[in-house]
């Protein structure tokens, strides 16, 4: 059996493993669950992963330009494949072939893996990127292969040019295995056919110590960051450009005034709650080969400036405000989150890392950029949607207080619920099996 994994998570080399840390939490269990569900299957993908990752997880890498290469031919190539597939669907004849069509023909199952980019959120990811994805998926559907979208948060879709075509493609997925429940609500309101849509859970809930490299020593990390042996609870704060009140997620430089609400949160945690704040980043950067090197990225600069603002205000004792400066791998960051007593985060999959490890978590919806309905959806899975701060709300302190006061109750609740959420994540992959056995050609 052969499985082709493609979709809007097809990004430049390094992005999935060395950029946004949450991506790594997803892709490791994603591919392992595919292997569990289809033992012995060959898995090929346009997702640009490192040779080391592909070897370890038994994946075959396809060239980036089979799907989308950020060049002037991407859209015309997608239209050409679509036209070939239309003719094939009507006549049974392949009048022409392409490398992408050859991959579809060789595959028994085609999976669209697009995260939260399926729809309007892909607008910043390249020219006509969403339309190209729709054309690629429709091509596979017309050729008669079972096509599923899994582990994604589709929507919203509002662009008039693509809306009707998006509804057509969506209705012909044999399965849309959502990773949270809010996406279905959004698409249903927009008139999408939800017949084959089922809410499951994100594979990132399955990321645990079994996904860590062997012989990783965490005790020195915990000691270095003061996470063991202290007399105060550790409250992690994960900033990102998406939760800043002004500008866009990548706006830089920023004025100190933009940090006031968050500085007040730090001061409240230290002075009123009597806890210790741990400022940390949940994204990394990297320099491309041939001189590959991991680096800090935007979130780190935001953390630094918040620390400076808190210090300059002179309200909080800075010995209780710790800033993580070391550059950590995703699994190390995941382990650090697991040692916290509470987490406040503006990164969605940092929230998942906290929830999956039974850490009481307050999550803040994006204040700029794409809608983060998935943030609400993920906490809804854990029955903690009351701890999500809405997009236009900056009343952070009452929510932090509520979470801190109820930490024991929340931990007990997560201990009961998270195993169920993890079962739902696995069930999303199990739901793929019947598609291969019972696949039919759809118009």
N, C-alpha and C positions, 0 to 999 in steps of 0.2 A: 504494500500500500504506500501511496505517496501523498503528502499533504503540502500544499503551497500556502505559506503565510505571507500576506502582503498587506497593504493598507497605508493609512496616513501616518502611522508610526515608522514608516520608511524614512529615516533621517540620515544625515551625513554620518560617516564613520565616527565612532566615539561618543555620539550624543546619548545613546541609550545606556551606556555603561559608565561613562565618565562625566556626564553633565548632571541633569536633574536626578538626584539620588533616588527619587520615587520610581523612576523608570526601571532601575535595577531591581527594586522590590517586586516589580510586576513580571519582568521577562524571565527571571529564573524559574519561579513556580509555573509560569505560563508554559514554557517548553517542557518542563518536567511532567506537568499534568497531561500534555498531549502525548508524551511517551507512555505514561501510565494508561491512558485511555486507549491508545492504539499501539500496543507492544510490537516492536519490530518495524514500525512504519518509518519510511524515509521522510524527513522533514526538510523542506527547502524554503528559503525566505529571501525577500528583498530587503528586510531589515538589515541595516549595516552593522554587523557585530564583529568583534575582534576574532582573529583566528584562534586564540586561546579559548574564548567563550564557545565558539562553534565546536571545537574539538571536545571540550569538556561536556557539553550538553548534546552532542551528537546531532549537529545541524549542518546543512549545506548552504553556503552563502551564494546568492545570485547577484549579478551586477546591479548597481543602483539604477542605471538607466533603463532597465526592463520595466520599471514602474514610473519613476519621476526623477529627473536629474537636474532640475532648475536650469533648463536651456530652452531655446525658442522652439524646439521640435516636440516638446512634451505633449502639448494639446493636440497637435496634428497627428502625432503617432497614436494617441488614444482614440481619436476619431477614426483613423484608418482601421485599427483593430476592431472597433465597434461596427464599422461598415462590413468588414469581413464576416463578423459573427452574425450580423443581421442576414446576410446572404446565406450563410450556412444554416441558420435557423429555418429559413424558408425553403431551401433546396437540398440541404444535406451535403453540399459541396463546399470545400474550402478553396476559394478562388485565389487565395494568397495566404502566406504565413508570415509570422513575425516571431521573434524570440519569446515575447510574452505569450503569444498564442500557443507556441510549442510547449511552454511550461504548463499552461492550462490543460492542454490535451493530455500531457503525461501524468497529470495529477488526478487523484480520486476525490479530493476534497480541497476546496479553496476557502481560506479563512481571511476575513477582513479584520485586521487589528488596528484600530484607529484611536483608541483612548477617548479623549474628549474633543478630538478635532473633527469628527464627522459632522459637518455642518458649518455654521458661521465662524466657529473658532479656528477654522483652517485658513481664514482670509489672510493672515499674516505669514503663512507658511510657504507662500510661493504663488505665482500667477496662475489663476484658474485651478488651483490645486484640488479643491473639492470636486469640481467638474471632471477633472482627470480621473480621480478616484471612482466617481460614479460610472464613467465610461469603462474603466478597467473591470469593475465588478459586473456591469451589465454584459460586457463581452463574455465573461465566464458563464454567466447565467444563460445567455443565448446559445452558447456552445453545448449547454446541457449538463454542466458540472454542478454538483451541490455546493452552494455558496452560503457561508454563515458569517455573521458578525458576532464576535465574542470578546468578552472582557473590555467592553467599551461603554462610553457614556454619550450616546449620540444626541445631537441637537444642541441648541435650537437651530432650525433651518428657516430662514426668512427671505433669502435672496430670491426675487421673483424669477430671475433667469433660470435657476436650477431647481426650483421648488417642485414642479410637477415631475421632472425627471427623477429627482431624489425620492419622491413618493413611489414612483414605478420601481426603482431599484430596491428600495426598502421592502416593498410588498413581495418581492421575489427572492429575498433572503429566506432560505428554508428555516433558519433560526437566527434570532437576534438575542443573544445571551447577555443581557445587561449586567453591569457590575454594581448597580445601585438602582433604586426604584424611581428616583426623580426624573430620569430621562424619559421614561415611558409616559409620564404625566405631561411633559412638555410636548412630545411629539403627538400624542393623542389629541391635545388641544389644537394642534396645527393641522389635523386632519389626516395623519398618517394611518395606514392600515396596521393595526397592532396584533393581527392574528397569530403571527409566529414570534412574537416578542415575549420573553420570559425574564423576570427579574431574578438574578442570582447574586453573586458577590464578587468583588475584585480578587484576582489571584494574589495580590499583595498581602491579603490576610493570611496566606499560607507561607509567607516568607518567615523563616525562623532560623534557629541555630543550625539546622540541617543544611541550610543554604550558605552557611559561612564556610570559607576555606578551612581545611583541616589545619590543626596546630596553630590557630590564631590565639595569641595571648592577650586577654582582655584586662586582666588585673592591673598591669602597668598603666593602661589607659584610664581605668577608673580612678586609680590613685593620682595620676597626673591631673585629672580634671576635678578632683576633690569630691568624687561621688560615693565614697565609702568612708565611714568613721566620723562623719561630721555630726554636730548637734542640731542642725537645722534641716528641714525638708528641702529637697532640691526641686525647684520649679523651672522647667526648661521653657525658654522663649525662642521661637523660630520665626524670624522676620523674613519678609520677601518684598520685592518691589510691587507685587500685586496688592499688598494691603496698605500701601502708602496713600495718603489722602489726595495728593496732587500728582499730575503728570501721568506717564505711562509706567509699565512695570520696569522698563529699562532706562528711565530718566536718570541722568547723572550729570552734574552734581545735584545734590538736594540741599535745601535749606534746613537749618536746625529746627525751625518752627514746625516742620512736618512731623517731628518725632515727639511732640509734647504729650499727646495722648498715651503713647507707649512708654515714655519716660515716667509718667504718672503711675502706670501699671507696675513698673519696676519698683518704684518708691513705695507703692502700696504693699507689694509682696514682701519687701524687706522690712519696712517699718511697722506695718499693721499686722500682717500675717506672721511675721517673725520667721520667714523662710529665706532661703538662699536662691538667687536667680542665676541660671546658667544660660547665657546667650550663645546660640549655636547656629550654624548654617546648615541648610539641607540641599545645597547645590554646589557643584564643583565646576571647574573649568579645566581646559587642557590645551596644550600646544600640539599641533598636528605633526605626524611623522614627516621627515625622518628624525626629528629631534623631539619625539613625544615626551611631554612632561605634564603631570597633573598640577593644576594651579587652583588658587582660590577664585571665586567668581563674584557676581553682583551681590548676593545675599551677605557675603562676608563683609563687604564694604558698608552695607546698611547696618549690620550688627556693630561694626566698629564706630560708626557715627552715633548710633543710639547710646553706646557705652560712653562716648565722649560727652554727649548731651546730658546724660544722667550725672556724670562726674561734675560737669560745669555747674549744674544746678545746686550741688552741695546738699541735697536733701537726704539722700540715701548713703549709708556707710558702704563705701565701695569694697570693703573686704568681704561683703556678702553679695557682691555682684561679680560673677565670674564670666569671662569671655573665652570661648574655646578658639585658640589660634592654630592648633595643629591641623594639618590636612589629613582627613581620615577617609578611608574607603567606605562605600555604602554600608557594608555589613558592620563596620565599626560604628558608624553613626547609628545604625539600627540598635546595636547593643547598648550604646550610650543612652538612647531614648528609653530602653528597657530598665535602666537604673534610676530613672527619675521618679519622683513621687507624684508629680503632676506636670502636664504639658500644656502650653499655650502656643498655637501654631497658625501661621498664615500659609503653610504649605499643605496641600491635601494629603499627600501620601506620608508625610510626617505624622499626620493625624491617624492614618491607618496603622503605621508602625506603633504608635502609642496604644491605640485601641486593641490591636492584636496581642499586645504584651500586657494588657489589663491596666494600662496607665490612665487615670482620670484625665480627660482631655477637653480643652476649650479650643474651638476652631473658629477662625474668622474668615468669612467669605471675602473673595477678592473685592477690593475697592475700586479697581480699574481693570482694564483689559477684558478678557472673556468672562462670561458669566460662569460662576463656580457652583452650579446647581449640584454637582457631584459632591461637594463638601457636605451639603445638607443631606444628600443621599447616603453617604457613607456613615455618618453619625446616626442617621435614621435606622440603618441596619443594626446598630448597636443599641437602639432605643435611647439614644442620647441627643436627639435633635434639638432639645432645649438648650444644649451647650454650644450651639452655632450662633455666632453674631452675624446678623444680616448685613448685606452689602452697604447700606446707607446708614448704618448704626455704629456709633463710636462709644456706646455705653459699655465699655469693656470691664471696668472694675466690678460692678455688681455680678457679672457673670463669672469672673475669676473668683470672687468671694464665695459664690454659691457652689462652685465646683470644689474649692478648697475645703469648705465646711462639710461637704458630702463625699470626701474622698473614699472613706471606707465603704460606704454604701455603693459607690460607683464601681469600685474594684470587685466587690462581691457580685454585682450585676454583670460586669464584663466576664467574670469567671464562668457564669452560667451561659451567657449569650454567645461569646466568641466561638466556642466549639461548634455551635449551630451555624454561625456565619461561615466558618471554614468548611463545613459540610456543604453549604450552599455554593461556595466557590468551586468545590470539586464537582458538584452536580451540574454546573454549567458545561464542563467538559464531557461528562457522561452523556449529556443530551446530544452530543455530536454523533454518537454511534449510530443511531437509527438513520441519520441522513445519508450515510454511506451505504447502508444496507437497502434503503428504500428510495434512493434518489430517483427523481423523475425529471424529464425535460420540461421546463416551464417557459411559456411565451412571455 
